[in-house]
Amino acid sequence: MDGQQNDEPRRDRDGKTPPGRPRRFPLTRRSASHPDGGWRLGLRRFAVAVAILVVTLVGVLAGVVAGGNVGTDIGPFHARLSVSPTTDGGTTVNIPPLGSLLLDSHGGPTQLTVELGALEQSRVEALIDDPASLNRATQSAVDEVREGVMRLGLRTVGSAVLATLVLALLVFRDTRRAAWAGGLALLITAGSLGTAAATIRPQSIEEPRYEGLLVNAPAIVGDVRKIADDYTRYAEQLQRLIGNVTQLYTTVSALPVYEPDPGTTRVLHISDLHLNPSAWQIIRTVTEQFGIDVVIDTGDITDWGSEPEASYVGSISLLEKPYVYIRGNHDSGRTAAAVARQPNAVVLDNTTTTVAGLTIAGIGDPRFTPDKSTSPASGGLSQPTADELITTGEKLATTIRSSPRPVDIALVHDPAAAGPLSGACPLVLAGHTHDRQINTLPEVPGQQPTTLMVQGSTGGAGLRGLEGEEPTPLAMTVLYFDQEKRLQAYDDITVGGTGQAQVNLERTVIAPPPTTPLGATPTPTPTTTISPTPTPTPTR
């Protein structure tokens, strides 16, 4: 009787089945006890569990990729921390453009990546103004790193769980299964991060592995321990260097011997950066403070001309000024191509261009010698090399003389190639020797005199400049051209190298032609020295 009642569907008072209600067919004792029934039910539960696991893994991965990163300030630096799935843990410290340090810092399925950012000038200046703040920033660096890692962990867990919940609701449309997926995501993410924390190995910082350009570190920088000691001093003094360079523009007003008129074109001549990352900050500061119209680079922007070094030239676009470049003997064709890809750059190779009203001709160095030291050979040039350079200068001279517009500036990397340019143009800029010099090329009868200006190393000869007892200073020159595109004056800027915090500015005024015989030696005017003292004083 009871079985009949259970088999009958519910009816209303008239004995009819309510409309819209489906007729139910209950599971009979036979179907429940059927041999295939339990197997199918177990298979269905297993498939649901696998689906929840797959959705959870996908959600965790998406959440970690989307939210597993934070920015943090460490003293005057800005760094970005991120976490990513892996099989063997560890930490990667990216140091653009030199490469990466790989640390076996922890185990587990998570990898920590630290991307070192640029030094922020405004924050550095604030620290310089208050020495006590600088000391506090140094002491609090460890706490700032710890806080950044904690924020990264919490953000990663929250992002992974949230992404998993959203994905599970979209896939299953069932809150119970979504809750299971969210709980599983919390367990996986927290467990992975907990494993990393439990297996941390602080001593790993003493045994880093190198990747990228740092693979060649022993060959490039020499004695690693000595360089590391010097570079520690260099990093400490760099903070004051940047602040001091900022004062250069205001200091110029103390030199009344030359006041550029509104039509003056300002050119910044740099050379031989040799991958020094700190050079870009000073170049940017001088470009902004002096109102530079065009930057000229006479080569050796890299050391080896390799593909990874191409990322170093990316800072060219940050200058937001025309950048005219020729290849040095340490620069490859790939280096020149990387420079040419910058939106504000012009690469010259036996060609001419007109920028900021100046017509400039240039040619790359005929050699490619990345295996040599960045310092020029002390024994001088061999005869075949000298002939090759002279031939290069003759090619450029032919190009200049055939130019439809008079050339104002010629560019060569090695000054040994400048001889054939005498009389072809009024000014030749070069680099290579890492020694700033100015002289007049031997005059050709009946032709204009030509001045040769050789720049020092704007990169302090790169990291190798740290090897000597006396560090190589960073050198650059600001050239002032009048409306007729004649050189009127120039400022030689020298920034002290490692362990030094002094910036020198020496202005030289070119005597006007009506009162000075052609070929006369320029007369230098007062030198201004900017040092860590509160008030820089011009000396005469």
C-alpha positions as CSV (number, residue, x, y, z in Angstrom):
1,M,0.0,0.0,0.0
2,D,2.8,2.3,0.9
3,G,4.6,1.4,-2.2
4,Q,1.6,2.3,-4.3
5,Q,1.3,5.7,-2.7
6,N,5.0,6.4,-3.3
7,D,4.6,5.4,-6.9
8,E,1.7,7.7,-7.5
9,P,2.4,11.4,-8.3
10,R,0.8,14.0,-6.2
11,R,-2.7,15.2,-7.3
12,D,-4.8,18.1,-6.5
13,R,-8.2,17.9,-4.9
14,D,-9.9,16.9,-8.2
15,G,-7.5,14.0,-8.6
16,K,-5.5,15.7,-11.5
17,T,-1.8,16.2,-11.8
18,P,-1.0,19.9,-11.4
19,P,-0.1,21.5,-14.8
20,G,3.6,22.2,-15.5
21,R,4.7,19.7,-12.9
22,P,6.7,16.9,-14.5
23,R,5.8,13.4,-13.7
24,R,8.4,11.8,-11.5
25,F,9.8,8.3,-11.9
26,P,11.4,7.3,-8.7
27,L,14.5,5.1,-8.6
28,T,13.4,1.6,-8.0
29,R,15.0,-0.9,-5.8
30,R,16.2,-2.7,-8.9
31,S,17.9,0.3,-10.4
32,A,19.6,1.2,-7.2
33,S,21.0,-2.3,-6.8
34,H,22.0,-2.6,-10.4
35,P,25.6,-3.7,-10.8
36,D,26.5,-0.6,-12.9
37,G,24.8,1.9,-10.7
38,G,27.5,2.3,-8.0
39,W,30.3,2.4,-10.6
40,R,28.7,5.2,-12.6
41,L,28.0,7.2,-9.4
42,G,31.7,6.9,-8.4
43,L,32.9,7.8,-11.8
44,R,30.7,10.9,-11.8
45,R,32.0,12.0,-8.4
46,F,35.6,11.4,-9.6
47,A,34.9,13.5,-12.8
48,V,33.5,16.3,-10.6
49,A,36.6,16.2,-8.3
50,V,38.9,16.3,-11.3
51,A,37.0,19.2,-12.8
52,I,37.2,21.1,-9.5
53,L,40.9,20.5,-9.3
54,V,41.5,21.6,-12.9
55,V,39.5,24.8,-12.4
56,T,41.3,25.5,-9.1
57,L,44.7,25.1,-10.8
58,V,43.8,27.4,-13.7
59,G,42.3,29.9,-11.3
60,V,45.4,29.9,-9.1
61,L,47.7,30.4,-12.1
62,A,45.5,33.2,-13.4
63,G,45.4,34.9,-10.0
64,V,49.1,34.6,-9.5
65,V,49.9,36.0,-12.9
66,A,47.4,38.9,-12.5
67,G,48.0,39.9,-8.9
68,G,51.2,38.3,-7.7
69,N,53.3,41.4,-7.9
70,V,53.8,44.6,-5.8
71,G,56.0,47.7,-5.9
72,T,58.0,48.7,-2.9
73,D,60.4,51.4,-2.0
74,I,63.7,50.4,-0.5
75,G,65.5,53.6,0.6
76,P,65.8,55.8,-2.5
77,F,65.2,52.9,-4.8
78,H,62.0,51.5,-6.3
79,A,61.8,47.8,-6.8
80,R,59.1,45.5,-8.1
81,L,58.5,42.1,-6.5
82,S,56.7,39.3,-8.2
83,V,56.0,35.6,-7.6
84,S,55.5,32.9,-10.2
85,P,55.0,29.1,-10.3
86,T,58.1,27.0,-10.8
87,T,59.4,23.5,-9.9
88,D,62.5,24.3,-7.9
89,G,62.0,27.6,-6.1
90,G,64.8,30.2,-6.0
91,T,65.0,34.0,-6.4
92,T,65.9,36.0,-9.5
93,V,67.3,39.5,-9.1
94,N,67.1,41.4,-12.5
95,I,69.7,44.1,-12.9
96,P,69.0,45.9,-16.2
97,P,70.9,46.0,-18.4
98,L,73.7,43.8,-17.0
99,G,71.7,40.6,-16.5
100,S,70.4,38.7,-13.6
101,L,71.6,37.1,-10.3
102,L,70.1,33.7,-9.5
103,L,69.9,32.7,-5.9
104,D,69.1,29.3,-4.5
105,S,67.2,31.0,-1.7
106,H,64.3,28.5,-1.0
107,G,62.6,25.4,-2.2
108,G,59.0,24.8,-3.2
109,P,56.9,25.5,-6.2
110,T,57.2,29.4,-6.1
111,Q,59.9,31.7,-7.5
112,L,60.5,35.2,-6.3
113,T,61.6,37.8,-8.9
114,V,63.1,41.2,-7.8
115,E,63.3,43.8,-10.6
116,L,65.6,46.7,-9.5
117,G,64.3,50.0,-10.7
118,A,65.9,53.4,-11.1
119,L,67.2,55.7,-8.5
120,E,64.7,58.5,-7.9
121,Q,66.4,61.8,-7.9
122,S,63.8,63.7,-5.8
123,R,64.0,61.1,-3.0
124,V,67.8,61.1,-3.2
125,E,67.8,64.9,-2.8
126,A,65.5,64.6,0.2
127,L,67.9,62.2,1.8
128,I,70.9,64.3,1.0
129,D,69.3,67.3,2.7
130,D,68.9,65.3,5.9
131,P,71.9,63.0,6.7
132,A,69.9,61.5,9.6
133,S,67.2,60.4,7.1
134,L,69.9,58.7,5.0
135,N,71.1,56.7,8.0
136,R,67.5,55.7,8.9
137,A,66.8,54.6,5.3
138,T,69.9,52.4,5.4
139,Q,68.9,50.8,8.7
140,S,65.2,50.3,7.6
141,A,66.0,48.7,4.3
142,V,65.7,45.1,5.7
143,D,62.3,46.0,7.2
144,E,61.1,47.5,3.9
145,V,62.1,44.3,2.1
146,R,60.3,42.1,4.7
147,E,57.2,44.3,4.5
148,G,57.3,44.1,0.7
149,V,57.5,40.3,0.7
150,M,54.6,40.1,3.2
151,R,52.4,42.3,1.1
152,L,53.3,40.2,-1.9
153,G,52.3,37.0,-0.2
154,L,49.0,38.4,1.0
155,R,48.2,39.9,-2.4
156,T,49.1,36.6,-4.1
157,V,46.8,34.5,-1.9
158,G,43.9,36.9,-2.2
159,S,44.2,37.2,-6.0
160,A,44.5,33.4,-6.4
161,V,41.5,32.6,-4.3
162,L,39.4,35.4,-5.9
163,A,40.2,34.3,-9.4
164,T,39.4,30.7,-8.6
165,L,36.0,31.5,-7.1
166,V,35.0,33.6,-10.1
167,L,36.2,30.9,-12.5
168,A,34.4,28.1,-10.5
169,L,31.1,30.0,-10.4
170,L,31.3,30.6,-14.2
171,V,32.1,27.0,-14.9
172,F,29.9,25.1,-12.4
173,R,27.2,27.6,-11.5
174,D,27.1,26.0,-8.1
175,T,28.1,27.8,-4.9
176,R,29.1,24.5,-3.2
177,R,31.5,23.5,-5.8
178,A,32.9,27.0,-6.1
179,A,33.5,27.0,-2.3
180,W,35.4,23.7,-2.6
181,A,37.5,25.3,-5.4
182,G,38.2,28.4,-3.4
183,G,39.2,26.4,-0.3
184,L,41.5,24.2,-2.4
185,A,43.0,27.4,-4.0
186,L,43.7,28.8,-0.5
187,L,45.3,25.5,0.5
188,I,47.5,25.3,-2.6
189,T,48.7,29.0,-2.6
190,A,49.2,29.3,1.2
191,G,51.0,25.9,1.2
192,S,53.3,26.9,-1.6
193,L,54.3,30.2,0.0
194,G,54.6,28.5,3.4
195,T,56.9,25.9,1.9
196,A,59.1,28.7,0.5
197,A,59.2,30.4,3.9
198,A,60.0,27.2,5.7
199,T,62.9,26.3,3.4
200,I,64.5,29.8,3.1
201,R,68.3,29.7,2.9
202,P,69.8,33.1,3.8
203,Q,73.4,32.0,3.0
204,S,72.4,31.7,-0.7
205,I,73.2,35.4,-1.2
206,E,76.9,34.4,-0.8
207,E,76.8,32.0,-3.8
208,P,74.9,33.7,-6.6
209,R,74.8,32.4,-10.2
210,Y,75.2,34.9,-13.1
211,E,73.1,35.1,-16.2
212,G,73.2,37.5,-19.1
213,L,76.1,39.9,-19.4
214,L,77.2,39.1,-15.9
215,V,78.4,35.7,-17.3
216,N,81.4,37.7,-18.5
217,A,81.8,39.5,-15.2
218,P,85.3,38.1,-14.4
219,A,86.7,39.0,-17.8
220,I,85.0,42.4,-17.9
221,V,85.6,43.9,-14.5
222,G,88.7,42.0,-13.4
223,D,89.1,41.3,-9.6
224,V,85.5,40.9,-8.4
225,R,86.3,41.5,-4.8
226,K,88.1,44.8,-5.4
227,I,85.4,46.0,-7.8
228,A,82.7,45.1,-5.3
229,D,84.4,47.1,-2.6
230,D,84.9,50.1,-4.9
231,Y,81.3,49.9,-6.2
232,T,80.0,50.0,-2.7
233,R,81.7,53.3,-2.3
234,Y,80.5,54.3,-5.7
235,A,76.9,53.6,-4.9
236,E,77.2,55.6,-1.7
237,Q,78.6,58.7,-3.5
238,L,76.3,58.5,-6.4
239,Q,73.5,59.9,-4.3
240,R,75.5,63.1,-3.7
241,L,76.6,63.2,-7.3
242,I,73.1,63.4,-8.7
243,G,72.2,66.2,-6.3
244,N,75.4,68.0,-7.2
245,V,74.8,67.8,-10.9
246,T,71.4,69.3,-10.4
247,Q,73.1,72.4,-9.1
248,L,75.1,72.8,-12.3
249,Y,72.5,74.9,-14.1
250,T,72.1,77.4,-11.3
251,T,75.9,77.7,-11.0
252,V,76.3,78.7,-14.6
253,S,74.8,82.1,-13.7
254,A,78.0,82.8,-11.8
255,L,80.0,82.8,-15.1
256,P,79.1,86.1,-16.7
257,V,81.6,85.8,-19.6
258,Y,79.1,84.2,-21.9
259,E,75.3,84.5,-22.0
260,P,73.7,82.4,-24.7
261,D,71.1,84.3,-26.7
262,P,67.6,82.9,-27.5
263,G,68.8,81.6,-30.9
264,T,71.6,79.5,-29.4
265,T,71.7,75.8,-30.2
266,R,73.0,73.6,-27.3
267,V,74.7,70.3,-28.1
268,L,75.7,67.7,-25.5
269,H,78.7,65.7,-26.6
270,I,79.1,62.3,-24.9
271,S,81.2,59.3,-25.8
272,D,82.4,55.9,-24.5
273,L,79.6,55.1,-22.1
274,H,80.8,51.4,-22.0
275,L,77.5,50.1,-20.4
276,N,77.8,52.3,-17.3
277,P,74.1,52.5,-16.1
278,S,74.7,55.5,-13.9
279,A,75.8,57.6,-16.8
280,W,72.2,57.9,-18.1
281,Q,70.9,59.6,-15.0
282,I,73.6,62.3,-15.2
283,I,73.0,62.7,-19.0
284,R,69.3,63.2,-18.4
285,T,69.9,65.7,-15.7
286,V,72.3,67.8,-17.8
287,T,70.0,67.5,-20.8
288,E,67.1,68.9,-18.8
289,Q,69.0,71.5,-16.8
290,F,71.0,73.0,-19.7
291,G,68.1,72.9,-22.2
292,I,70.0,70.6,-24.6
293,D,68.7,70.6,-28.2
294,V,70.6,67.6,-29.5
295,V,72.8,64.8,-28.0
296,I,75.8,63.6,-30.0
297,D,77.4,60.2,-29.1
298,T,80.7,59.4,-30.7
299,G,80.6,55.6,-30.1
300,D,81.5,52.7,-27.7
301,I,78.1,52.8,-26.1
302,T,78.6,49.1,-25.3
303,D,81.5,46.8,-24.5
304,W,80.9,43.6,-26.4
305,G,78.3,44.6,-29.0
306,S,76.2,41.5,-28.0
307,E,72.5,41.1,-28.3
308,P,71.7,41.3,-24.5
309,E,73.6,44.7,-24.4
310,A,71.0,46.1,-26.8
311,S,68.6,46.7,-23.9
312,Y,71.1,49.3,-22.5
313,V,70.4,51.7,-25.4
314,G,66.7,51.8,-24.5
315,S,67.5,54.8,-22.2
316,I,68.1,56.9,-25.3
317,S,64.3,57.3,-25.8
318,L,64.0,58.7,-22.3
319,L,66.0,61.7,-23.2
320,E,63.3,62.9,-25.5
321,K,65.9,64.9,-27.6
322,P,67.4,64.1,-31.0
323,Y,70.3,61.6,-30.5
324,V,72.9,61.4,-33.2
325,Y,75.2,58.3,-32.9
326,I,78.1,56.7,-34.7
327,R,79.5,53.2,-34.0
328,G,82.7,52.7,-32.0
329,N,85.1,49.8,-32.1
330,H,83.2,48.1,-29.3
331,D,79.9,48.5,-31.0
332,S,78.5,45.9,-33.4
333,G,76.1,46.2,-36.2
334,R,73.4,44.9,-33.8
335,T,74.3,47.7,-31.5
336,A,73.8,50.3,-34.2
337,A,70.5,48.7,-35.2
338,A,69.3,48.8,-31.6
339,V,70.1,52.5,-31.4
340,A,68.4,53.1,-34.8
341,R,65.2,51.6,-33.4
342,Q,64.9,54.3,-30.8
343,P,62.4,56.9,-31.9
344,N,64.6,59.9,-31.3
345,A,67.9,58.4,-32.6
346,V,69.8,58.9,-35.9
347,V,72.7,56.6,-36.8
348,L,75.3,58.0,-39.2
349,D,77.6,55.8,-41.2
350,N,79.3,57.9,-43.9
351,T,76.0,59.9,-44.1
352,T,74.8,63.3,-43.1
353,T,71.7,64.6,-41.3
354,T,70.3,68.0,-40.2
355,V,69.2,68.3,-36.6
356,A,68.2,71.4,-34.7
357,G,69.5,73.5,-37.6
358,L,73.0,71.8,-37.5
359,T,74.2,69.7,-40.5
360,I,76.1,66.8,-39.0
361,A,78.2,64.1,-40.9
362,G,79.5,61.0,-39.3
363,I,81.0,57.6,-40.0
364,G,81.4,54.5,-37.8
365,D,84.7,53.0,-36.7
366,P,85.9,50.5,-39.3
367,R,87.0,48.1,-36.5
368,F,85.0,45.8,-34.3
369,T,87.2,44.7,-31.4
370,P,85.0,43.6,-28.5
371,D,87.8,41.3,-27.2
372,K,90.0,44.3,-26.4
373,S,90.1,46.3,-23.2
374,T,88.0,49.4,-23.2
375,S,91.1,51.4,-22.6
376,P,93.0,52.3,-25.8
377,A,96.2,50.4,-26.4
378,S,99.2,52.2,-24.9
379,G,101.5,51.1,-27.6
380,G,99.8,53.2,-30.3
381,L,98.3,52.2,-33.6
382,S,99.8,49.6,-35.9
383,Q,100.5,50.9,-39.5
384,P,97.7,48.8,-41.0
385,T,95.2,50.1,-38.4
386,A,96.3,53.7,-38.9
387,D,95.9,53.3,-42.7
388,E,92.4,51.9,-42.2
389,L,91.4,54.8,-40.0
390,I,92.8,57.4,-42.4
391,T,90.9,55.7,-45.3
392,T,87.8,56.0,-43.2
393,G,88.4,59.7,-42.6
394,E,89.0,60.2,-46.3
395,K,85.6,58.6,-47.1
396,L,83.8,60.9,-44.7
397,A,85.7,64.0,-46.1
398,T,84.5,63.0,-49.6
399,T,80.9,62.7,-48.3
400,I,81.2,66.1,-46.6
401,R,82.5,67.9,-49.7
402,S,79.7,66.5,-51.8
403,S,77.0,67.5,-49.3
404,P,74.5,70.0,-50.8
405,R,74.6,71.8,-47.4
406,P,77.7,72.9,-45.6
407,V,78.5,70.5,-42.8
408,D,78.9,72.1,-39.4
409,I,80.1,69.1,-37.4
410,A,81.9,65.9,-38.4
411,L,81.9,62.8,-36.2
412,V,84.5,60.0,-36.0
413,H,85.2,57.6,-33.1
414,D,88.9,57.5,-33.1
415,P,90.7,60.9,-33.5
416,A,93.3,59.1,-35.7
417,A,90.6,59.2,-38.5
418,A,90.2,63.0,-38.2
419,G,93.3,64.1,-40.2
420,P,91.7,64.0,-43.7
421,L,88.8,66.1,-42.4
422,S,91.0,69.2,-42.1
423,G,89.4,72.0,-44.0
424,A,86.3,70.0,-44.8
425,C,84.3,71.4,-41.9
426,P,84.9,73.7,-38.9
427,L,84.6,71.1,-36.1
428,V,85.3,67.4,-35.6
429,L,84.1,65.5,-32.6
430,A,85.7,62.2,-31.5
431,G,86.1,59.9,-28.5
432,H,87.9,56.6,-28.0
433,T,90.9,57.8,-26.0
434,H,89.0,58.5,-22.7
435,D,91.1,61.6,-22.5
436,R,89.5,65.0,-23.2
437,Q,91.6,67.1,-25.6
438,I,91.1,70.0,-28.0
439,N,93.5,71.1,-30.8
440,T,93.5,72.4,-34.3
441,L,94.1,70.0,-37.2
442,P,97.0,70.9,-39.5
443,E,95.7,73.6,-41.8
444,V,95.2,73.0,-45.5
445,P,96.2,76.1,-47.5
446,G,93.2,78.0,-48.7
447,Q,90.7,76.1,-46.6
448,Q,89.0,76.9,-43.2
449,P,90.7,75.8,-40.0
450,T,89.3,72.7,-38.3
451,T,89.1,72.2,-34.6
452,L,89.2,68.6,-33.2
453,M,87.5,68.1,-29.8
454,V,88.1,64.7,-28.2
455,Q,85.8,63.6,-25.4
456,G,86.7,61.7,-22.3
457,S,84.6,58.7,-21.2
458,T,81.0,59.7,-20.3
459,G,80.7,56.2,-18.6
460,G,84.0,56.5,-16.7
461,A,85.2,53.7,-19.0
462,G,82.4,51.5,-17.7
463,L,82.8,49.1,-14.8
464,R,86.5,48.7,-15.7
465,G,86.9,52.3,-14.6
466,L,86.6,51.0,-11.0
467,E,89.8,48.9,-11.2
468,G,92.4,51.6,-10.9
469,E,93.5,53.4,-7.8
470,E,92.3,56.7,-9.4
471,P,88.8,56.2,-10.8
472,T,88.0,57.4,-14.3
473,P,85.8,60.5,-14.1
474,L,82.6,60.8,-16.2
475,A,83.1,63.5,-18.8
476,M,80.7,65.3,-21.2
477,T,80.7,68.7,-22.9
478,V,77.9,71.2,-23.7
479,L,78.6,73.1,-27.0
480,Y,77.0,76.4,-27.7
481,F,76.4,77.4,-31.4
482,D,75.1,80.8,-32.5
483,Q,72.4,81.4,-35.1
484,E,75.1,81.1,-37.8
485,K,76.0,77.7,-36.4
486,R,79.4,78.8,-35.3
487,L,80.8,77.4,-32.0
488,Q,80.8,80.3,-29.5
489,A,81.6,78.5,-26.2
490,Y,81.6,75.2,-24.5
491,D,81.2,73.8,-20.9
492,D,83.4,70.9,-20.0
493,I,81.6,68.9,-17.2
494,T,83.5,66.4,-15.2
495,V,81.8,64.2,-12.6
496,G,84.2,62.5,-10.1
497,G,84.5,58.7,-10.3
498,T,84.2,56.1,-7.7
499,G,84.5,57.4,-4.1
500,Q,84.4,61.0,-5.3
501,A,81.5,63.4,-5.1
502,Q,82.7,66.4,-7.0
503,V,81.4,68.0,-10.2
504,N,83.6,70.4,-12.1
505,L,82.4,72.8,-14.7
506,E,84.9,74.7,-16.9
507,R,83.6,77.2,-19.4
508,T,85.7,78.1,-22.5
509,V,84.7,81.0,-24.7
510,I,85.8,81.1,-28.4
511,A,87.2,84.5,-29.1
512,P,85.1,86.3,-31.8
513,P,86.7,86.2,-35.3
514,P,86.8,90.0,-35.9
515,T,89.3,90.6,-33.0
516,T,91.1,87.3,-33.0
517,P,93.3,85.8,-35.8
518,L,92.1,82.5,-37.3
519,G,93.4,79.5,-35.5
520,A,93.9,81.3,-32.2
521,T,93.8,79.2,-29.0
522,P,90.5,79.5,-27.1
523,T,90.8,81.2,-23.7
524,P,89.4,79.2,-20.8
525,T,87.4,81.1,-18.2
526,P,86.7,80.5,-14.5
527,T,86.2,76.9,-13.3
528,T,83.3,76.2,-11.1
529,T,83.7,73.2,-8.7
530,I,80.6,71.7,-7.1
531,S,81.5,69.5,-4.1
532,P,79.6,68.1,-1.1
533,T,80.1,71.4,0.8
534,P,76.9,73.4,1.3
535,T,77.9,76.4,-0.9
536,P,80.0,75.9,-4.0
537,T,82.4,78.7,-4.6
538,P,83.8,79.7,-8.1
539,T,87.5,79.8,-8.3
540,R,89.6,81.8,-10.7
